[in-house]
Amino acid sequence: MNMEFLELDEILANVAGNIMRSYDFDGYAIALWNPADGMLVNHCAQLPARLKEIEPALRSFRFQPNASTVSGLCFSENQAHIIDGRSVAAYPETIRDLYQRWQFSTFAAWPIRLQRDGGESLIGVFSAFLDTGVVTPEVAAAIAHKLLAVAPAIATALEHEQLEVLDTGLLEQHELLRMLTISNHGESLAAVAEPVCGHLLRRYGFDMAAVVLREGEALVLRYDVFKPGYAHLQETWRRFDGLRFAQDVGDGLTAVVHAQNSHFMVDDVQQISQVPFPAKDREILQALQTVRSYLMLPIRVAGKPAGVLWLLSLGQPAAIDKSAIDTVQLIADFMGTALARLDR
């Protein structure tokens, strides 16, 4: 197929469809390199029916080019990785854990290499999954050849898309201002918190948000929301309605963030599973089952902490840098001011 005039999404869909049909894969993901923030970003993905709940999160997953994921490792080493029952033991713990939890027979990832003007550069990674079976050397080589052939079309479409970043940035600013306006006009805690939390979940790849507010001498959980893919956790979570923390750093990370008036983040809970979390935090992690990233920020009024905002990812670690955290902190502070207005 001539891909010269196709949009990026159409090109990626054609590439994925061709490989899926040719080799009977049960799932795939295509991540492209974003040099602006040094991240790989999934542009499309498909998972088997048993994993459909996490598919939306995977489709927009942002991650670093390192050994914490198969695709990141593939990109950082510029070589394909075929992971199956025979080879998985040789890989880092995070990759072994994902292999076991997703229960695929084979994980595989290929670098998407662009050969242009006598040189070669990496523009992304194609990943594929098999419920049963293995990827033979012949299939691995054929897929590498297909990706090499289509890389120029992907690169050209990606360059065209990046030329539109300014327009996209303006749209994001409009969305942010709209969200802040709606929140500021809210007449209840939920009406203030809902647009803020919804925006943060959509924008930064988290799956659950919660608002804890200071009430007298305690910090009390007063609002929470899950992305649709994790709605099944809400019934279990209901027992935490009104959860209270003492304003004592020994009573959990929420109290620590409030007392220190500064954010706290765990990039990947599963990488620090041996850390002795306080009892309430352990109970929260157990109830939510698959917490990966854990960001807590003070909700401030006039610079002083009035509560704590939780943001948690439940499927994959959230890729969020310092600049983005600073932005989220400003939004949390705005919410604090809007909530304080309700008490007047």
C-alpha positions in Angstrom: 0.0 0.0 0.0 1.2 3.5 -0.9 1.5 5.3 2.5 2.8 8.6 1.2 -0.5 10.5 1.7 -1.7 8.7 4.9 -1.9 10.3 8.3 0.3 8.9 11.0 -2.5 7.0 12.8 -3.5 5.4 9.4 0.1 4.3 8.7 0.5 2.8 12.2 -2.8 1.0 11.9 -1.8 -0.5 8.5 1.6 -1.6 9.8 0.1 -3.2 12.9 -2.7 -4.9 11.0 -0.4 -6.3 8.4 1.9 -7.8 11.1 -0.9 -9.1 13.3 -2.6 -10.8 10.3 0.7 -12.3 9.0 1.9 -13.8 12.2 -1.3 -14.3 14.3 -0.2 -12.1 17.2 -2.7 -11.5 20.1 -1.7 -8.0 20.8 0.6 -5.2 19.9 1.8 -1.6 20.7 3.6 1.0 18.7 5.6 3.6 20.6 7.3 6.5 18.9 10.2 8.6 20.3 9.4 12.1 21.4 12.7 14.0 21.6 11.1 17.1 23.2 10.7 15.3 26.5 12.9 12.3 26.1 10.1 9.8 26.3 8.6 7.0 24.2 4.9 7.4 23.7 2.5 4.7 22.6 0.4 5.8 19.6 -1.7 2.7 19.3 -2.2 -0.6 21.0 -4.4 -3.7 21.1 -4.7 -6.3 23.8 -6.7 -9.6 24.1 -10.2 -9.4 25.6 -9.0 -10.6 29.0 -6.9 -7.4 29.2 -9.3 -4.9 27.7 -9.6 -2.9 30.9 -6.0 -1.7 30.7 -5.9 -1.2 26.9 -6.9 2.5 27.1 -4.1 3.2 29.4 -1.6 1.3 27.3 -2.7 3.2 24.2 -1.3 6.5 25.5 1.4 5.1 27.8 4.5 7.2 28.1 7.8 5.6 29.3 11.5 6.1 29.4 14.0 4.3 27.2 15.4 2.0 29.8 15.2 -1.5 31.1 12.0 -1.1 33.1 10.0 -2.1 30.1 10.6 -4.4 27.1 10.0 -1.6 24.7 12.3 0.8 26.6 15.0 -1.8 26.7 14.7 -2.5 23.0 15.0 1.2 22.2 17.9 1.8 24.6 19.9 -1.1 23.2 18.7 -0.7 19.6 18.0 -4.4 19.3 15.1 -6.7 19.2 14.1 -8.7 22.3 12.1 -11.9 22.2 11.0 -12.9 25.7 9.4 -16.3 26.3 9.5 -18.9 29.0 13.0 -19.9 28.2 14.5 -16.4 28.3 12.4 -14.4 30.7 14.6 -15.2 33.7 17.5 -13.2 32.2 15.5 -10.0 32.2 15.0 -7.3 35.0 12.4 -7.8 37.7 9.9 -5.3 36.2 9.8 -7.1 32.9 9.6 -10.6 34.6 6.7 -9.3 36.7 4.8 -8.0 33.7 5.4 -11.2 31.8 3.9 -13.2 34.6 0.9 -10.9 35.3 -0.1 -10.5 31.6 0.3 -14.3 31.1 1.6 -14.1 27.5 3.6 -16.9 26.1 5.9 -14.5 24.3 6.7 -10.7 24.6 8.6 -9.3 21.7 9.9 -5.8 20.7 11.7 -4.5 17.6 13.3 -1.1 17.2 11.9 0.9 14.3 15.0 2.1 12.5 15.1 4.9 10.0 17.8 4.8 7.4 18.1 8.2 5.7 20.9 10.3 4.1 23.5 7.6 4.8 22.7 7.3 8.5 20.4 5.5 10.8 18.3 6.7 13.7 15.7 5.2 16.0 12.2 6.5 15.8 10.2 4.0 17.9 9.5 0.5 18.9 7.0 -2.1 17.7 5.9 -4.6 20.4 3.8 -7.8 19.9 2.4 -10.4 22.2 1.4 -14.1 21.8 -0.9 -15.9 24.2 0.6 -19.2 22.9 3.5 -20.1 20.8 6.9 -18.5 20.1 8.5 -16.1 17.7 10.9 -17.9 15.4 14.1 -16.3 14.2 12.6 -16.2 10.7 9.5 -14.3 11.8 11.7 -11.9 13.9 13.8 -11.1 10.9 10.8 -10.7 8.6 9.2 -8.2 11.1 12.4 -6.2 11.3 12.5 -6.0 7.5 8.8 -4.8 7.4 9.5 -2.1 10.0 12.6 -0.9 8.1 10.6 -0.6 4.9 7.8 1.5 6.5 10.0 3.6 8.8 10.4 6.5 6.2 6.6 6.9 5.9 6.3 6.8 9.7 9.0 9.4 10.1 7.5 11.7 7.5 4.1 11.6 9.0 5.5 12.1 12.5 7.4 15.2 11.3 4.2 16.6 9.8 2.4 15.9 13.1 5.1 17.6 15.1 4.7 20.8 12.9 1.2 21.0 14.4 2.4 20.9 18.0 1.9 24.6 18.5 -1.8 24.3 17.5 -2.1 21.3 19.8 -0.5 23.3 22.6 -3.1 26.0 22.2 -5.8 23.4 22.4 -4.3 22.1 25.6 -4.2 25.6 27.0 -7.8 26.1 26.1 -8.8 22.8 27.8 -6.9 23.7 30.9 -8.5 27.2 31.1 -11.9 25.6 30.6 -11.3 23.1 33.3 -10.2 25.8 35.8 -13.2 27.9 35.0 -15.6 25.1 35.6 -13.9 24.2 38.8 -13.8 27.7 40.1 -17.6 28.0 39.6 -18.2 24.8 41.5 -20.6 25.1 44.5 -19.6 21.9 46.2 -16.5 19.9 46.9 -17.3 17.4 44.2 -18.1 20.2 41.7 -14.7 21.8 42.4 -12.7 18.6 42.5 -14.3 16.6 39.6 -13.1 18.8 36.7 -9.6 19.1 38.2 -9.2 15.4 38.9 -10.7 14.4 35.5 -8.2 16.6 33.7 -5.2 15.3 35.6 -6.2 11.7 34.9 -6.6 12.3 31.2 -3.5 14.5 30.8 -0.9 12.6 32.9 -1.7 8.9 32.6 -3.0 8.3 36.2 -6.0 6.1 36.9 -7.2 7.2 40.3 -7.3 10.5 42.1 -8.4 11.5 45.6 -8.7 14.6 47.6 -7.9 14.6 51.3 -8.7 17.8 53.3 -7.8 19.0 56.7 -10.7 19.0 59.1 -9.7 20.2 62.6 -6.8 18.0 63.7 -7.4 15.3 61.1 -6.9 14.8 57.4 -10.0 13.2 55.9 -10.5 11.6 52.5 -13.4 13.5 50.9 -13.4 12.8 47.2 -12.1 10.1 44.9 -12.5 9.1 41.2 -11.4 6.2 39.0 -10.9 6.0 35.3 -13.7 3.8 33.7 -11.3 0.9 33.2 -10.9 0.6 37.0 -14.5 1.1 38.0 -14.5 -2.5 39.4 -12.3 -1.3 42.3 -14.8 1.3 43.5 -16.9 -1.2 45.5 -13.9 -2.4 47.4 -12.7 1.2 47.8 -15.9 2.3 49.4 -14.7 1.1 52.8 -12.2 3.9 52.7 -14.8 6.7 52.5 -14.0 9.2 55.2 -10.6 7.6 55.9 -8.8 9.8 58.5 -5.1 10.5 59.0 -3.7 12.2 62.1 -1.5 15.2 61.4 1.4 13.0 62.5 4.1 11.9 60.0 3.9 8.4 61.5 0.3 8.0 60.2 1.2 7.7 56.6 2.6 9.5 53.5 -0.5 11.7 53.3 0.4 13.2 56.7 4.1 13.5 55.6 3.2 15.5 52.5 0.9 17.8 54.5 3.4 18.4 57.2 6.3 19.0 54.8 4.2 21.0 52.4 5.9 19.4 49.4 5.1 16.6 47.0 6.1 12.9 47.3 6.3 10.5 44.4 7.1 6.8 43.9 7.8 6.2 40.3 7.0 2.5 40.5 5.8 0.9 43.7 6.7 -2.6 42.4 10.3 -1.7 42.2 10.4 -0.8 45.9 8.1 -3.5 47.3 10.4 -4.1 50.2 10.1 -0.5 51.5 8.1 -0.6 54.8 5.2 1.6 54.0 3.1 2.8 57.0 0.1 0.6 57.8 -2.6 2.8 56.2 -0.6 3.1 53.0 -0.1 -0.6 52.9 -3.8 -1.1 53.3 -4.5 1.3 50.4 -2.0 -0.4 48.2 -3.5 -3.8 48.9 -7.0 -2.6 48.2 -6.1 -1.1 44.9 -4.1 -4.2 43.9 -2.0 -2.9 41.1 -0.7 0.5 42.1 2.4 1.5 40.1 3.0 5.2 40.4 2.0 7.2 43.5 2.1 11.0 43.4 0.9 13.1 46.4 0.9 16.8 46.4 -0.2 19.4 49.0 -3.4 21.3 48.3 -2.5 24.8 49.4 -4.3 27.9 50.4 -2.2 31.1 50.4 0.9 28.8 50.4 -0.1 26.8 53.4 -1.2 23.1 53.2 -5.0 22.6 53.5 -5.1 19.0 52.2 -3.4 16.5 49.9 -4.1 15.4 46.3 -3.5 11.8 45.4 -2.7 10.6 41.9 -2.1 6.9 41.3 -1.6 4.8 38.2 -2.9 1.3 38.4 -1.7 -0.5 35.3 1.6 1.0 34.2 4.0 3.5 35.8 3.1 7.1 34.9 5.7 9.0 33.0 5.7 12.4 34.5 8.7 14.8 34.7 9.5 17.6 37.2 8.0 20.2 34.9 4.7 18.4 34.7 4.7 17.8 38.5 5.2 21.6 39.0 2.2 22.2 36.7 0.1 19.7 38.7 1.1 21.5 41.9 -0.1 24.8 40.5 -3.4 23.1 39.6 -3.7 21.6 43.1 -3.1 25.0 44.6 -5.8 26.5 42.4 -8.2 23.8 43.6 -7.3 24.7 47.2 -8.2 28.3 46.6 -11.5 27.2 45.0 -12.3 24.9 47.9 -11.5 27.6 50.5 -14.1 29.8 48.8 -16.8 27.3 49.7 -16.1 27.8 53.4 -16.6 31.5 53.3 
